[in-house]
Amino acid sequence: MNNDLQSLTQSLRDFAKARDWEQFHSPKNLASALSVEVAELLEHFQWLTEEQSRNLSEPKQAEVAAEAADVLLYLLQLCDKLNIDLMAAARSKLIVNGEKYPVDSSRGSSKKYTDI
């Protein structure tokens, strides 16, 4: 895992330990919390047009950034509890997606790989 993510993960461990929160950080609980935070992120875009979603006001962008940070933090904690190297998993998934979505047949298309 990259040093910035390792450092952030350690900060999360320290933060939870100082508050005696590790007892609540089971993979199930972290996945649940992650799901809630993703929903809170999505809530900022609910009812917006495509154009509005691309042109958020500065205050709205700050709110979205805070929710995105919550998503990242819970995801890092979940991966930490499950000993998942998130960077390695992401690189591996990008390779798999490249095989499922070759440029020549998927460029400009939103179709699922099973339909291209």
Rosetta constraint file for C-alpha pairs under 8 A:
AtomPair CA 1 CA 5 HARMONIC 6.57 0.50
AtomPair CA 1 CA 6 HARMONIC 6.32 0.50
AtomPair CA 1 CA 85 HARMONIC 5.69 0.50
AtomPair CA 1 CA 86 HARMONIC 6.67 0.50
AtomPair CA 1 CA 87 HARMONIC 5.39 0.50
AtomPair CA 1 CA 88 HARMONIC 6.89 0.50
AtomPair CA 2 CA 6 HARMONIC 6.20 0.50
AtomPair CA 2 CA 87 HARMONIC 6.98 0.50
AtomPair CA 3 CA 7 HARMONIC 5.97 0.50
AtomPair CA 4 CA 8 HARMONIC 6.12 0.50
AtomPair CA 5 CA 9 HARMONIC 5.92 0.50
AtomPair CA 5 CA 76 HARMONIC 7.94 0.50
AtomPair CA 6 CA 10 HARMONIC 6.15 0.50
AtomPair CA 7 CA 11 HARMONIC 6.21 0.50
AtomPair CA 8 CA 12 HARMONIC 6.25 0.50
AtomPair CA 9 CA 13 HARMONIC 6.29 0.50
AtomPair CA 9 CA 76 HARMONIC 6.27 0.50
AtomPair CA 9 CA 77 HARMONIC 6.79 0.50
AtomPair CA 9 CA 80 HARMONIC 7.24 0.50
AtomPair CA 10 CA 14 HARMONIC 6.17 0.50
AtomPair CA 11 CA 15 HARMONIC 6.00 0.50
AtomPair CA 12 CA 16 HARMONIC 6.13 0.50
AtomPair CA 12 CA 73 HARMONIC 7.62 0.50
AtomPair CA 12 CA 77 HARMONIC 7.14 0.50
AtomPair CA 13 CA 17 HARMONIC 6.01 0.50
AtomPair CA 13 CA 77 HARMONIC 7.93 0.50
AtomPair CA 14 CA 18 HARMONIC 6.05 0.50
AtomPair CA 15 CA 19 HARMONIC 6.62 0.50
AtomPair CA 16 CA 20 HARMONIC 5.96 0.50
AtomPair CA 16 CA 21 HARMONIC 4.87 0.50
AtomPair CA 16 CA 22 HARMONIC 5.70 0.50
AtomPair CA 17 CA 21 HARMONIC 6.12 0.50
AtomPair CA 17 CA 22 HARMONIC 6.08 0.50
AtomPair CA 21 CA 25 HARMONIC 6.76 0.50
AtomPair CA 22 CA 26 HARMONIC 7.88 0.50
AtomPair CA 24 CA 29 HARMONIC 6.94 0.50
AtomPair CA 25 CA 29 HARMONIC 5.93 0.50
AtomPair CA 25 CA 30 HARMONIC 5.82 0.50
AtomPair CA 25 CA 77 HARMONIC 7.99 0.50
AtomPair CA 26 CA 30 HARMONIC 6.11 0.50
AtomPair CA 26 CA 78 HARMONIC 7.99 0.50
AtomPair CA 26 CA 81 HARMONIC 7.36 0.50
AtomPair CA 27 CA 31 HARMONIC 5.97 0.50
AtomPair CA 27 CA 78 HARMONIC 5.68 0.50
AtomPair CA 27 CA 81 HARMONIC 6.45 0.50
AtomPair CA 27 CA 82 HARMONIC 7.14 0.50
AtomPair CA 28 CA 32 HARMONIC 6.17 0.50
AtomPair CA 29 CA 33 HARMONIC 6.12 0.50
AtomPair CA 30 CA 34 HARMONIC 5.99 0.50
AtomPair CA 30 CA 74 HARMONIC 6.20 0.50
AtomPair CA 30 CA 75 HARMONIC 7.70 0.50
AtomPair CA 30 CA 77 HARMONIC 7.14 0.50
AtomPair CA 30 CA 78 HARMONIC 5.66 0.50
AtomPair CA 31 CA 35 HARMONIC 6.20 0.50
AtomPair CA 31 CA 74 HARMONIC 7.63 0.50
AtomPair CA 31 CA 75 HARMONIC 7.72 0.50
AtomPair CA 31 CA 78 HARMONIC 6.69 0.50
AtomPair CA 32 CA 36 HARMONIC 6.40 0.50
AtomPair CA 33 CA 37 HARMONIC 6.24 0.50
AtomPair CA 33 CA 74 HARMONIC 6.99 0.50
AtomPair CA 34 CA 38 HARMONIC 6.18 0.50
AtomPair CA 34 CA 70 HARMONIC 7.87 0.50
AtomPair CA 34 CA 71 HARMONIC 5.81 0.50
AtomPair CA 34 CA 74 HARMONIC 5.46 0.50
AtomPair CA 34 CA 75 HARMONIC 6.52 0.50
AtomPair CA 35 CA 39 HARMONIC 6.28 0.50
AtomPair CA 36 CA 40 HARMONIC 6.28 0.50
AtomPair CA 37 CA 41 HARMONIC 6.21 0.50
AtomPair CA 37 CA 67 HARMONIC 6.53 0.50
AtomPair CA 37 CA 70 HARMONIC 6.35 0.50
AtomPair CA 37 CA 71 HARMONIC 5.66 0.50
AtomPair CA 38 CA 42 HARMONIC 6.20 0.50
AtomPair CA 38 CA 67 HARMONIC 7.58 0.50
AtomPair CA 38 CA 68 HARMONIC 7.78 0.50
AtomPair CA 38 CA 71 HARMONIC 6.14 0.50
AtomPair CA 39 CA 43 HARMONIC 6.10 0.50
AtomPair CA 40 CA 44 HARMONIC 7.07 0.50
AtomPair CA 40 CA 67 HARMONIC 6.71 0.50
AtomPair CA 41 CA 45 HARMONIC 7.63 0.50
AtomPair CA 41 CA 64 HARMONIC 6.19 0.50
AtomPair CA 41 CA 67 HARMONIC 5.27 0.50
AtomPair CA 41 CA 68 HARMONIC 6.53 0.50
AtomPair CA 42 CA 46 HARMONIC 6.44 0.50
AtomPair CA 44 CA 60 HARMONIC 7.81 0.50
AtomPair CA 44 CA 64 HARMONIC 6.84 0.50
AtomPair CA 45 CA 53 HARMONIC 6.21 0.50
AtomPair CA 48 CA 52 HARMONIC 5.62 0.50
AtomPair CA 48 CA 53 HARMONIC 5.89 0.50
AtomPair CA 49 CA 53 HARMONIC 6.14 0.50
AtomPair CA 50 CA 54 HARMONIC 6.51 0.50
AtomPair CA 51 CA 55 HARMONIC 6.47 0.50
AtomPair CA 52 CA 56 HARMONIC 6.41 0.50
AtomPair CA 56 CA 60 HARMONIC 5.82 0.50
AtomPair CA 56 CA 61 HARMONIC 5.65 0.50
AtomPair CA 57 CA 61 HARMONIC 5.98 0.50
AtomPair CA 58 CA 62 HARMONIC 6.20 0.50
AtomPair CA 59 CA 63 HARMONIC 6.39 0.50
AtomPair CA 60 CA 64 HARMONIC 6.20 0.50
AtomPair CA 61 CA 65 HARMONIC 6.05 0.50
AtomPair CA 62 CA 66 HARMONIC 6.27 0.50
AtomPair CA 63 CA 67 HARMONIC 6.43 0.50
AtomPair CA 64 CA 68 HARMONIC 6.06 0.50
AtomPair CA 65 CA 69 HARMONIC 6.10 0.50
AtomPair CA 66 CA 70 HARMONIC 6.36 0.50
AtomPair CA 67 CA 71 HARMONIC 6.34 0.50
AtomPair CA 68 CA 72 HARMONIC 6.29 0.50
AtomPair CA 69 CA 73 HARMONIC 6.07 0.50
AtomPair CA 70 CA 74 HARMONIC 6.20 0.50
AtomPair CA 71 CA 75 HARMONIC 6.07 0.50
AtomPair CA 72 CA 76 HARMONIC 6.06 0.50
AtomPair CA 73 CA 77 HARMONIC 6.26 0.50
AtomPair CA 74 CA 78 HARMONIC 6.11 0.50
AtomPair CA 75 CA 79 HARMONIC 6.17 0.50
AtomPair CA 76 CA 80 HARMONIC 6.00 0.50
AtomPair CA 76 CA 86 HARMONIC 7.63 0.50
AtomPair CA 77 CA 81 HARMONIC 6.22 0.50
AtomPair CA 78 CA 82 HARMONIC 6.34 0.50
AtomPair CA 79 CA 83 HARMONIC 5.79 0.50
AtomPair CA 79 CA 84 HARMONIC 4.76 0.50
AtomPair CA 79 CA 85 HARMONIC 6.93 0.50
AtomPair CA 79 CA 86 HARMONIC 6.56 0.50
AtomPair CA 80 CA 84 HARMONIC 6.23 0.50
AtomPair CA 80 CA 85 HARMONIC 7.87 0.50
AtomPair CA 84 CA 89 HARMONIC 7.39 0.50
AtomPair CA 85 CA 89 HARMONIC 6.11 0.50
AtomPair CA 86 CA 90 HARMONIC 5.99 0.50
AtomPair CA 87 CA 91 HARMONIC 6.16 0.50
AtomPair CA 88 CA 92 HARMONIC 6.10 0.50
AtomPair CA 89 CA 93 HARMONIC 6.06 0.50
AtomPair CA 90 CA 94 HARMONIC 6.13 0.50
AtomPair CA 91 CA 95 HARMONIC 6.50 0.50
AtomPair CA 92 CA 96 HARMONIC 6.39 0.50
AtomPair CA 93 CA 97 HARMONIC 6.03 0.50
AtomPair CA 94 CA 98 HARMONIC 6.06 0.50
AtomPair CA 95 CA 99 HARMONIC 6.41 0.50
AtomPair CA 96 CA 100 HARMONIC 6.28 0.50
AtomPair CA 97 CA 101 HARMONIC 5.82 0.50
AtomPair CA 98 CA 102 HARMONIC 5.73 0.50
AtomPair CA 98 CA 103 HARMONIC 7.88 0.50
AtomPair CA 100 CA 113 HARMONIC 5.75 0.50
AtomPair CA 101 CA 105 HARMONIC 7.10 0.50
AtomPair CA 101 CA 106 HARMONIC 5.61 0.50
AtomPair CA 101 CA 113 HARMONIC 5.95 0.50
AtomPair CA 102 CA 106 HARMONIC 5.93 0.50
AtomPair CA 102 CA 107 HARMONIC 7.92 0.50
AtomPair CA 103 CA 107 HARMONIC 5.25 0.50
AtomPair CA 105 CA 116 HARMONIC 6.48 0.50
AtomPair CA 106 CA 110 HARMONIC 7.55 0.50
AtomPair CA 106 CA 111 HARMONIC 7.53 0.50
AtomPair CA 106 CA 113 HARMONIC 7.96 0.50
AtomPair CA 106 CA 116 HARMONIC 6.76 0.50
AtomPair CA 111 CA 115 HARMONIC 5.97 0.50
AtomPair CA 111 CA 116 HARMONIC 6.32 0.50
AtomPair CA 112 CA 116 HARMONIC 6.69 0.50
